[in-house]
Amino acid sequence: MGLAIRFRLAVVAAGIASLAATQQSSPEEQFNAAVEQLRAGQSADALSTLRDLTAAAPEFHLAQLVYGELLAAVSGSGNSVLPETSPESAARLRDLADEAKVRLASEKAVPPAGAVPNTVLQLADSYRNLVLVDLPRARLYVLKNEDGKLSLVQHSYAAMGKNGARKQVAGDMRTPVGLYHVTRWIPDAELPELYGSGALPLDYPNVWDRALRRTGSGIWLHGVPRNTYSRPPLSSEGCVTMANNDLQALRPFVRFGQTPVILSDEVEWVPAAAVTALRDEFASAVEDWRAKWAAKDTEGYLSYYDDSFSTDDMSRARFAAHKRRVNASKKFIDIKLRDLSLFRYPGADKPLLLAEFTMDYHSDNYSVTTRKQQYWTQTASGAFKIVREDNR
């Protein structure tokens, strides 16, 4: 049996999840509908769907391949659209097969109504949306935040680095795992064709990455060359890539420096109530940290800092000495926190939580408003301790 024929049979028998009927007609939805028709034995319908799709999106190579193979099978010609003796064609076919497998299996990754990602414990009202990328499933989700409740707006296929997730060093061809923010938009005219219709750079490496000595830069969400619709699941140098129309559809939901972008290789969708207990415990710890600082209970305040805590330029011991000296000089301290977001941080080798908030600090001789990030761990006894913090 030829390689291309085996590919066709593999697509048919891939165990594709059932697709709900839809009136939408994005290229991905059309492709999934065509393969479902093929799976159901509706060859004529599949041909019609694929003919329309390939005419509208000729750069969608996977759809072109399946269409050509189906035409050959229906006509009985046995003529593959790929020369089976070419090593390059064989490699390309494997890429397309991988893409087909991930695309079709990712339909199972669409969360049920009311489910939330377990990485999000609380999202501040100031964050209107959140972007979540499930890296192993090659799925990018946009969620809407209304009154603290998350709901799915849209989702689409997205590829990652050639060597998978969990970036450690520059040049390792991996996509980082963590929480980031988009810094700006780089338009098409300023980029090589490789990046397609534009790019949304992320602030990698973040505070936690730097604490772990992770290196590298230039991690973006970006498009693809116009001669292709999308790229295989493992294909970039570390960026998250997507079809150009999906990138443009994402742009309106992103606020620079604001919208959280979570890149994770361990996404789990759970009922909203499942995160309530941890959210309340974590929020209580953050509030007690604030209250002890405001009350000038310096030792109680410092008790929240883990023995492993450090900043970019201070050990815990130096940090503690600095805080004792500063707090002792104050007649009063008033601290208010707002826009509090709480996350279960992905990719850590031990329980790690992230608190992001705006802090208004006032004392008798100093006032400042800062945007703070705090990374907390939870010990075996259940205590919450700060291991890293920084001002954005």
N, C-alpha and C positions, 0 to 999 in steps of 0.2 A: 504493500500500500504506500503511495507516494506521500511525501511530507506535507504538501498542500492539502491532500485529501484527508490526511490525519488531522490537520488543523481544523478543517471544516467539521469533521465528526466531533472533535473535542469541543468546539463551540456549541454544537447542538446538545452535547451531553454534559455540559459543564455544571449542571445542577443549579441553573439560574433561578433566583427567587421570582415569584409571581409579581408582576407589575400592575399597579392599579391603573384603571382607565384614566386618561388625562386629556384635557383639551389643549395643553401646552405643547409646543413643538420645538424645543431647543434641540440642537443636534444630538446631544447625549440622550435625551428622552426618545427621540426618533430611533436612535440606534438600539436602545434597550427594547423598545416596542418591536422592532424588526426581529431581533433575536428571539424574543418571546413568541412571535408569530412563527418563526422557524422551528422553535422547540415544539410548538403545538401542531406542526405539520402543515401550516398554512403558507406554503411556498409562494403562491401567487401574491398573497398579501405582503409577505416579506420582501419580495422583489419590488413591488410597487413602493413600499416604504423606503427601501434602500435606494431605489432609483431617484426618488425625490430628494433624499438626504444627500446623496453624492453629487447631485446637480447643484444643490444649495451650498454644500460645504465640500468642494472637491479636494480640499487639503486634509480632510479627515481620512487618513490613510487606512485606519482599521476598518472603517465602513466600506471604503473602496475595495479592500481585500475580500471581505465577507461577501460583498455584492458580486465581485468577479467570480469567486468560488461557487456561489449559488447559481449564477448564470451557467457556469460550466456544468454543474451537477444537473440542473433542470434540462439543459439542452442535450445532455448525454455525451458531450464532446470529450469530456475528461481532460480538457486543456486547462491547466492551472494558469493563474495570472502571474505566478512567480516561477522562474526557472529553478528547478529543484537541484540542479548540479552546482549552483553558485553558493560558495560559503557566505558571501555577503547577504544574499537573499535568505539563506537559512538563519543567519543571525538576526536579520530584520524580522523574519517571521516569528522567531522566538520572542523578540521584543513586543510584537503585536499580540502574540498569544498571551504574554504576561499582562499586557494592558487590558485585553479582553477579560481575562480572569478577574483582575482587580475591579474593573469597571462594573462587571455584572454582579460580583459578590458584594460590592459596596451598596447595592440596593438594600441588602439586609441591615446595613448600618444606619438607615434612616430611623431616627428615634421615634418611639411611640408618643402620642400626644400627651403633654404634661410632664414628660421626662426632661431632666436637666443633666448636663455633664457633671460628674462627681468632682471635677476640678474647681467648680464655681460654688462657693459657699454663700457669698453675698456680693451683689454688684451695686455700686453707688448709682443714684439716679442720674448723676452727671454723665455716666457712661450709657449712651443711648443704645449702643450695639456692642456685640462681642464677636470676634472671629475665632473659630476653633478649627484646627487642622488635625484630623486623625491620620497620622502619618502612615501606619501600616495599611490602613484601608484606603489610602489615597483619596480622602474626602475632606473638603473644606465646607464648613458650616458658618452661616451668618445667623446670629440670634439677636432678637429684639428684646430690650429691657423696658418693661412698662410696670411702674410701681413695684420694682424689685422682683418681678416675675419674668422669667425668660421664655420665649417662644421662638420656634424655628421660622426664619424668613425664607431662606434658600440654601441649597447645597449643590456642590459641583465637584467634579473630578479634579484632583491636584496631585502632581508628582513631586518627589523629593530627591535627595542626593543619591548618587550612584552606589554608595556604600551604606545606605540606610540612614538611620537616625542616631542621635546622641553624639553630636560633634564634640571633639576634644581639642584638636589642634588645626592650625591653618593647613589647607591642602589635603585634609583627610576625606574630602568628597562626601561628608555627612551633613545632615540637616540637624541643627540644634533642637534640643527639647527644653522648653521653658516658657515663660511669659514675657512678651515683648510689646513694644509700641511702634507704630509706623512713624517715621520721622518726616517724610515728605513724599511728593509725587515727582517722578522723573519722566518727562514726556518722551514719546516716541522719537522726536526729532533729535534728542540728545543722546540716543543710545544706538548701539549696533543692532542689526537685524535679529540677532540671537534672542534679544529680550522682547521681541514682538511689539505690542502697542504701548508699552510703558512698564514702569516698575514702582513698587512701594517698598522702600528700604526699611528694615527693622533695626532696632537699637541693640543688636548683638555686637559684642558681648555685654550682657547686663551686669548688675552688681554681683549676682550669684556666680555667673560665669567667671568674672574676674577673680572672685574669691577662690575659685577652684583652679585658677591659672589656665583657663581655657583661652585659646588664641584663635585668630582668624577674624575676618570682617566681611562686609559685602554680602550679608544674608538678606535677600530680597524676596518679595512676592512679585512675580513678573510673568509676562506673556511668553509666547513662543513665536518662532519665525513664521512668516505668513505662508510658507509652502507646506506647513503641517498644521493639523488642528490641535494636537496635544502631543505630549511626550510620554514614553514608557514610565511606569511607576518609579523606577530607580534610574534616573537619567541626568540629573543636574550636578553641579559642583557643590551643592549644599543649599541652594535656594529652593523655594516652593514655586513650581511653575504650573500654569493653567492656560486653558484656551483664552485667546484674546478677548472674545466676547464675555467670558466669565470674569476676566480681570476688570473689564469696563463695568460689568454689573456689580462688582464688589466695591468699586470706588466711592459711590455715594454713601456707603455705610461706614466709611473710615474717616475719623477725625484725627489729624496729625497730633502726636504726642498724647492722645487720649485713649482711643479705642484699644482695649486689650486684644492682643493676638496670642493665642495659646497654641503652641506646637507640642503635640503629645503623642507618645507611642503606647499609651495605656488608657485610652478614653473608655469610660464606662458611663452609660446613661442610666440614671436612677430616678425614682419618684422624688419630687421636690422635698417631701417630708424626710427623706433619707439623710439629708445633709443638715437638718435642723439642729440636732444635738451638738455636733461639732461646731457649727456656726455660732451657737449661743455660748458655748464654752470658750471659744477663741475670742469672740467679741468681748466677753467678760474680762478675759486676761488683758486685752488691749486697753480697756477702760480702766482697770485697776493700775496698770502701768502709768497711764496718764494721771490718775488721781494721786498716786504716791509722789510723782514728780511735782505736781501742782501744790501738794501739801508740804513740800520740802522734806519729805521722808526719804532722804537720799539713799539710805541703806535698803529700804524696802524697794525703792525704784531700781537700784543696782542689782537687787536679787533676781530681777527678771532677765539679766544678761548672763548667758551661759559662759562657762569657763573657757569655751573655745571661741568666744566672741572676739572680733577684731574689726577695725576699719582699715581703709587703705593705708593709713599712716600711724595707727595706734593699736597697741595690744590692749587686752582687757584691763590690765593693771594700769596702764597709762590713761586709758579712757576713764576708769573709776576715779583716779586721782584728780583728773581734770574736772569731772562732774562734782566731786566733793568740794573742790576749791571754788568753783563757780557758784554752786548752790548756796554755799555758806555766806557768800557776799550779797545775796539777794534779801531784800526786805519782804518781797512777795513775788509769787509766780502764778500767773494765770494761763492755763492751757485749754484750748478748745480744739476738738477734732471734728472734721466734717468730710463728706464724700468718702466714707469708709467702704472699701471693697476687701473681701476676704477670699483667699484661694487656697486650695490644696495644690501645692506645687508639684508639677509632673517631673518624672525622671530622676528623683533623688534616691540615694541608697538608704535613706532613713526617713521617717515621717518629717515632712517639711511643709510649712504653711507660709503664706505671704499676705501681709496687710499693706494696703496702699491707702493713704489718706492725706488730706490737707490739714496742716497743723498751724493754728494761730497762737503764737507764743508772745506773752506780754509780761514784763517784770518792771521793777522800779527804774531800771536804767537801760532796758533793751526791749525791742519789739521786732518780730519778724513773722512772715507767713511763708511756709515751705510746703512742698509736696514730698512726702516721705514714703519710702519703701522699707518695710521691716520683714526679715526672714526669720521665722520662728521654727523651733523644733519642739516636739512633744516627747518628753522622757518616758521611760518605761513605767514610771509611777503616775503618769498623766499630767505632770507639770509642764507648763508652757515656758520656753526660754528663747530669748533673742540670740541668734547666732551671727546676724549681719544686719546693718541698717545703712541707709544712705538717703540723701536728699536729691530729688530729681529737679 
